[in-house]
Amino acid sequence: MISFILGTTAELIKIAPVYHAIVNRGTKPKIWFTAQHVDEVSEVLADLDLPEPDVWLMPQSKARNLETPSQVPGWALTVASTAWTRRAELRAILAEDGRPPLVIVHGDTFTTPGGALIAKRFLGARVAHVEAGCRSGSLLSPLPEEINRKVAAKLVDLHFAPSAREAHNLRHARGAVIDTGANTAIDALRMAVNGSLPDLDLPAEYGLATLHRFELVSRADKYREALEALRDHSASIPILYMAGAPERERIERLGLGNLFDGKRFIIQPKMRYLKFLPLMARAKFVVTDSGGLGAECFYLGLPCAIHRERTESPQHIGETVVLTEMRKDKLADFLATYQNRRGPSLVDEYRPSEIIVETLTRLGHC
């Protein structure tokens, strides 16, 4: 039996095409959820045609969005305790279909090494890691993602790397390394990108921004200067800034609400993936601190600035996608030149989820 251990809406999005490809082979995998994200999870699952989690490793009665680092130890202890207490039940689930037990984790969240540890040490299962081998080269940037990736790599049996670069990063890792050619985000993107636009009063042309990572929003000076750069450029083209509750609270605490005028620099609530992707695909440019969105923009050929000091996916950096190193001057230069950066769409060139599932089939897991 195959089970996914997941904890965030981003993981659900990128795993959805893998899940459906496994189902198409005649095997129905399980979803075990750690509840790093709770808000709108049911809606995201419905959007992606995924079932509700079979097991909540964080009991639903205690589940809350993880929004601050101080919440992580308690969350991790509860997830580990639940998995240990229910280990006999979880082992039985993995043995249901008589196939070798396999747990799949994804990406670089706290759930990634946690899920791998639970699978390997508590359940005696093999572990597969989708989007394996990404490295920024610095343990502190991005923090904690780089540490999560390196810890997970010590426990994984099947490393599904999104390109030759990540496969090379794993050349000394234990287990098998499989180059899938691209991030599974491209398969999720193909599912969503041509959907209908959300019901908003949109300008005819607009830029899109989403800045939410702890390493940025926790630094008041850097967060302020990024928002000020976007505000300044909104005089040339309207910019939608998609902000979740933590970013809105931070903006209020820092007294930055006056930067948004509701006409040129417009703050909007974050949207679910299937509503957000069509909006993003029609933007003139994107400014983000999300590596996942950077990859999606790369595949779409959409001009994008990744507002971070480092990235774990430098293969996406080039004419279309720019790494700002969290510098205001580089961000301003991107905003002044984005018109020249659009590239060709690569959306139909890769099928990484099929490569993953073909490998699992050959190994007898589905």
Secondary structure, DSSP 4 states (H G I P E B T S, - for coil): -EEEEE-SHHHHHHHHHHHHHHHHTT---EEEE--S--TTHHHHHHHTT-PPPSEESS-GGG-----SGGGHHHHHHHHHHHHHHTHHHHHHHHTTTSSPPEEEEETTSTHHHHHHHIIIIIS--EEEEET-----S-TTTTTTHHHHHHHHHTT-SEEEESSHHHHHHTTTSSSEEEE-SS-THHHHHHHHTTSPPPS----SS-EEEE---HHHHT-HHHHHHHHHHHHHHTTTS-EEEEE-HHHHHHHHHHT-GGG--SSSEEEEE---HHHHHHHHHTSS-EEES-HHHHHHHHHHT--EEE-SS--S-GGG-SSSEEE-TT-HHHHHHHHHHGGG------TTS--HHHHHHHHHHHTT--
